[in-house]
Amino acid sequence: MAAIASVEIPLGTWPALLPFVRQTCESSHVAHREVGIYILFTVLETIVEGFQEHLKSLFQLFGQLLIDPHSIEVRITTVRYLFAYLVFQRFEINLASEL
């Protein structure tokens, strides 16, 4: 899914992906949230720059997922994404300062 999204999102040909995954992450079913955050993690890890305009709402979602009362898997995957995002941002900052 992440491989397909890495092609389709920058082209703007899969606009329904983010709303669908967000809805899955907000589901009342634990299994749906676990799958949703994992999909979001793999997609956003691959194409962070394609979601810059959605970061504020995504960070609000991550705030909810970090305190998921029923799934440690949701909390762990959310932390994994946030760590990957911070590493990406640090890489971007270092790259920009070298130019």
C-alpha positions in Angstrom: 0.0 0.0 0.0 2.8 2.4 0.8 4.5 1.7 -2.5 1.3 2.5 -4.4 0.7 5.6 -2.3 4.3 6.8 -2.9 3.3 7.1 -6.6 -0.3 8.1 -6.4 -0.3 10.7 -3.6 2.2 13.0 -5.3 0.2 12.8 -8.5 -3.0 13.6 -6.6 -4.7 10.5 -7.9 -5.6 8.9 -4.5 -7.3 11.7 -2.5 -9.5 9.2 -0.6 -6.6 7.5 1.1 -5.9 9.8 3.9 -9.6 10.3 4.9 -10.1 6.5 4.8 -7.1 5.8 6.9 -8.0 8.5 9.3 -11.5 7.1 9.7 -9.9 3.7 10.4 -7.6 5.2 13.0 -10.6 6.7 14.7 -12.7 3.5 14.6 -14.3 2.2 17.8 -12.8 -1.2 16.9 -9.3 -1.8 18.3 -8.2 -3.9 15.4 -9.3 -1.2 12.9 -7.2 1.4 14.8 -4.2 -0.9 14.9 -4.4 -1.5 11.1 -5.1 2.1 10.4 -2.1 3.5 12.3 0.1 0.9 10.8 -1.0 1.9 7.3 -0.5 5.5 8.2 2.9 4.8 9.6 4.1 3.0 6.5 2.6 5.5 4.0 3.8 8.6 5.8 7.2 7.1 6.4 7.5 6.7 2.7 6.1 10.1 1.6 6.1 12.5 4.4 6.4 15.5 2.1 3.1 14.6 0.4 1.2 15.2 3.6 2.7 18.6 4.8 -0.7 20.3 4.5 -2.3 17.7 6.7 0.3 17.6 9.5 -1.7 19.7 12.0 -4.7 17.4 11.8 -2.5 14.4 11.8 -0.7 15.5 14.9 -4.1 16.0 16.6 -4.9 12.4 15.6 -1.6 11.2 16.9 -2.3 12.9 20.2 -5.5 10.7 20.5 -3.7 7.6 19.4 -0.8 8.0 21.9 -3.3 7.6 24.7 -5.4 4.8 23.2 -6.9 3.1 26.2 -7.3 -0.4 24.6 -4.2 -1.0 22.5 -0.5 -0.8 23.3 0.1 -1.6 19.6 -1.6 1.6 18.5 0.4 3.6 21.0 3.7 2.0 20.0 3.1 2.4 16.2 2.2 6.1 16.8 5.5 6.6 18.7 7.3 4.8 15.9 5.8 7.2 13.3 6.6 10.3 15.4 10.2 9.1 15.8 10.5 8.5 12.0 9.0 11.9 11.3 11.5 13.6 13.6 14.4 11.8 12.0 13.1 12.9 8.6 12.8 16.5 9.8 16.3 16.4 11.2 17.6 15.0 7.9 15.8 17.8 6.0 17.2 20.5 8.3 20.8 19.1 8.0 20.4 18.8 4.2 19.1 22.4 3.9 22.0 23.8 6.1 24.5 22.1 3.8 23.2 23.8 0.7 
